[in-house]
Amino acid sequence: MALCYVNIIAGATFSIGFKFAGTGNAEAKKLIIDQIEFFRKKLKVVPGTQPSGGPILTNTTAETKNQVDKSTVETCLCILAFALGLVMAGSCDVEAFRQLRVLRKRLEQGEMNYGYNMAIHMAIGFLFLGSGALTFSRSERAIAALLIATYPILPNTPSDNRHHLQALRHMYVLAIETRLLQARDIDTGKFVSINVEVKVRDESTGKVKTV
């Protein structure tokens, strides 16, 4: 039951990453960071047993509530890192970067699995996509490409293609779009610094606000 619960939470949060990909939505970011904090601080990692041909099992009695095996916790954290990277793609957000750095340091302190290392660094790459000039589209084709690139079964080695071809991790490039406003002087063609007022419509309420 504990394994089912944590996987459902991670999967649901992962879907939010696709829903708000490239939007920088503050509520989505907070929700994902809250889940990262939950997995990091409130789940107790315990050794799991691997029966022949079956999933890892953990003791889920009242005395061992919130105890999950290490592999599951780390995999879920990588999936949450993907979700955070998708939402905040190209934003260079400091708070999101801080969370990803904490996850990276956490993995460095234990046995570094190639798949976990890859996932965290992909998420950091999404965050700083195009040095802030690029982000992800939310078209159907773009979301499909992102799902293929972030397929949530992580490899053990660079040549591990048993469940997912590692070359497909690069499919995220098909979802990239430019989202950059540059002001130029009409006479000289040079970039100039000006004050810009942007009106944004909140998708949930339909209200327009100026930023």
C-alpha positions as CSV (number, residue, x, y, z in Angstrom):
1,M,0.0,0.0,0.0
2,A,2.9,2.4,0.8
3,L,4.4,1.7,-2.6
4,C,1.1,2.3,-4.4
5,Y,0.6,5.5,-2.5
6,V,3.9,7.1,-3.3
7,N,3.9,6.1,-6.9
8,I,0.4,7.5,-7.4
9,I,1.5,10.8,-5.8
10,A,4.6,11.0,-8.0
11,G,2.6,10.1,-11.1
12,A,-0.1,12.7,-10.5
13,T,2.5,15.4,-9.9
14,F,4.3,14.3,-13.0
15,S,1.1,14.9,-15.0
16,I,0.9,18.4,-13.6
17,G,4.3,19.0,-15.1
18,F,2.9,18.3,-18.6
19,K,-0.3,20.3,-17.9
20,F,1.7,23.5,-17.0
21,A,4.8,22.8,-19.1
22,G,6.7,26.1,-19.9
23,T,4.2,28.3,-18.1
24,G,6.1,29.0,-14.9
25,N,2.8,28.7,-13.0
26,A,3.4,29.7,-9.4
27,E,0.8,27.4,-7.9
28,A,2.0,24.4,-9.9
29,K,5.6,25.1,-8.8
30,K,4.6,25.3,-5.2
31,L,2.7,22.1,-5.3
32,I,5.6,20.2,-6.9
33,I,8.1,21.6,-4.4
34,D,5.8,20.6,-1.5
35,Q,5.8,17.1,-2.9
36,I,9.6,17.1,-3.2
37,E,9.8,18.2,0.5
38,F,7.4,15.4,1.4
39,F,9.5,12.7,-0.3
40,R,12.7,14.1,1.1
41,K,11.7,14.7,4.7
42,K,8.7,12.7,5.7
43,L,9.4,9.3,4.0
44,K,11.7,7.0,5.9
45,V,13.9,4.9,3.7
46,V,14.0,1.2,4.6
47,P,15.6,-1.8,2.9
48,G,13.2,-3.6,0.6
49,T,13.1,-7.3,-0.3
50,Q,13.0,-8.5,-3.8
51,P,11.0,-11.7,-4.3
52,S,11.6,-13.7,-7.4
53,G,9.9,-12.0,-10.4
54,G,8.0,-9.6,-8.1
55,P,8.1,-6.0,-7.0
56,I,10.1,-4.7,-4.0
57,L,8.1,-5.2,-0.8
58,T,8.2,-3.1,2.4
59,N,6.6,-3.5,5.8
60,T,3.5,-1.3,5.9
61,T,2.3,-2.0,9.4
62,A,1.3,0.9,11.7
63,E,4.8,0.9,13.3
64,T,6.4,1.5,9.9
65,K,4.1,4.1,8.4
66,N,5.7,6.3,5.7
67,Q,8.6,3.8,5.3
68,V,9.4,3.1,1.6
69,D,12.4,1.4,0.0
70,K,15.3,3.7,-1.2
71,S,14.9,2.8,-4.9
72,T,11.3,3.9,-5.0
73,V,11.9,7.2,-3.1
74,E,14.8,8.1,-5.4
75,T,12.9,7.3,-8.5
76,C,9.9,9.3,-7.4
77,L,12.2,12.3,-6.6
78,C,13.6,12.1,-10.1
79,I,10.1,12.1,-11.5
80,L,9.2,15.2,-9.4
81,A,12.4,16.8,-10.6
82,F,11.3,16.3,-14.2
83,A,7.9,17.9,-13.3
84,L,9.6,20.9,-11.8
85,G,11.9,21.3,-14.8
86,L,8.9,21.1,-17.2
87,V,6.8,23.7,-15.4
88,M,9.7,26.2,-14.9
89,A,11.5,25.5,-18.3
90,G,13.5,28.5,-19.4
91,S,12.7,30.5,-16.3
92,C,16.1,30.2,-14.5
93,D,14.0,30.3,-11.3
94,V,16.3,30.4,-8.2
95,E,13.9,28.6,-5.9
96,A,13.5,25.7,-8.4
97,F,17.2,25.6,-8.9
98,R,17.8,25.4,-5.2
99,Q,15.5,22.3,-5.0
100,L,17.2,20.6,-7.8
101,R,20.6,21.2,-6.3
102,V,19.4,19.7,-3.0
103,L,18.3,16.6,-4.9
104,R,21.6,16.4,-6.7
105,K,23.6,16.6,-3.5
106,R,21.3,14.0,-1.9
107,L,22.1,11.5,-4.7
108,E,25.8,12.3,-4.6
109,Q,25.9,11.3,-0.9
110,G,24.7,7.8,-1.7
111,E,25.4,5.4,-4.5
112,M,25.1,7.4,-7.7
113,N,22.9,5.6,-10.2
114,Y,23.3,6.7,-13.8
115,G,19.5,7.1,-14.3
116,Y,19.1,9.3,-11.3
117,N,22.0,11.4,-12.3
118,M,20.6,11.8,-15.8
119,A,17.2,12.8,-14.6
120,I,18.3,15.5,-12.2
121,H,20.7,17.0,-14.8
122,M,18.0,16.9,-17.5
123,A,15.7,18.8,-15.1
124,I,18.4,21.4,-14.5
125,G,18.9,21.7,-18.2
126,F,15.1,22.3,-18.7
127,L,15.2,25.1,-16.1
128,F,17.9,27.0,-17.9
129,L,16.7,26.1,-21.4
130,G,18.3,28.5,-23.9
131,S,19.7,30.6,-21.1
132,G,16.2,31.8,-20.5
133,A,15.3,32.5,-24.1
134,L,13.5,29.2,-24.8
135,T,10.8,27.2,-23.1
136,F,8.4,24.3,-23.9
137,S,5.2,24.5,-26.0
138,R,2.0,22.8,-24.8
139,S,0.8,21.6,-28.2
140,E,-0.2,17.9,-28.4
141,R,2.9,17.2,-30.4
142,A,5.1,18.9,-27.9
143,I,3.6,17.1,-24.9
144,A,4.1,13.8,-26.7
145,A,7.7,14.6,-27.3
146,L,8.2,15.6,-23.7
147,L,6.6,12.4,-22.5
148,I,8.9,10.3,-24.6
149,A,12.0,12.3,-23.5
150,T,11.1,12.0,-19.8
151,Y,9.8,8.4,-19.8
152,P,9.7,7.5,-16.1
153,I,11.7,4.3,-16.3
154,L,15.2,5.3,-15.7
155,P,18.3,3.4,-17.1
156,N,21.0,1.8,-15.1
157,T,23.7,2.5,-17.6
158,P,24.1,4.7,-20.7
159,S,23.6,1.6,-22.8
160,D,20.6,0.3,-21.0
161,N,17.8,0.2,-23.7
162,R,15.7,-2.6,-22.3
163,H,12.7,-0.5,-21.5
164,H,13.3,2.7,-23.3
165,L,15.7,3.7,-26.1
166,Q,18.1,6.3,-24.6
167,A,18.3,8.2,-27.9
168,L,14.7,9.2,-27.3
169,R,15.7,11.3,-24.3
170,H,16.6,14.0,-26.8
171,M,13.1,14.2,-28.1
172,Y,12.5,17.3,-25.9
173,V,14.0,19.5,-28.6
174,L,10.8,19.0,-30.6
175,A,8.9,20.7,-27.9
176,I,11.1,23.8,-27.7
177,E,9.8,27.2,-28.7
178,T,11.2,30.7,-28.5
179,R,9.6,32.9,-25.9
180,L,11.8,36.0,-25.9
181,L,10.9,39.7,-26.2
182,Q,13.7,41.9,-27.5
183,A,13.4,45.7,-28.1
184,R,15.4,47.2,-30.9
185,D,15.9,50.8,-32.0
186,I,14.1,51.1,-35.3
187,D,16.8,53.4,-36.8
188,T,20.1,51.7,-35.6
189,G,18.8,48.1,-35.2
190,K,20.6,47.9,-31.8
191,F,19.0,46.4,-28.7
192,V,17.7,48.9,-26.2
193,S,16.6,48.8,-22.6
194,I,12.9,49.9,-22.1
195,N,10.1,49.4,-19.6
196,V,7.6,46.8,-20.7
197,E,4.1,46.2,-19.4
198,V,2.6,42.8,-20.1
199,K,-1.0,41.7,-19.5
200,V,-1.5,38.1,-18.5
201,R,-4.7,36.2,-18.4
202,D,-5.1,33.7,-15.5
203,E,-6.3,30.4,-17.1
204,S,-8.1,29.3,-13.9
205,T,-10.0,32.6,-13.2
206,G,-10.0,34.3,-16.6
207,K,-8.9,37.5,-15.0
208,V,-6.3,39.7,-16.6
209,K,-3.4,41.2,-14.6
210,T,-0.5,43.4,-15.5
211,V,3.0,42.5,-14.7
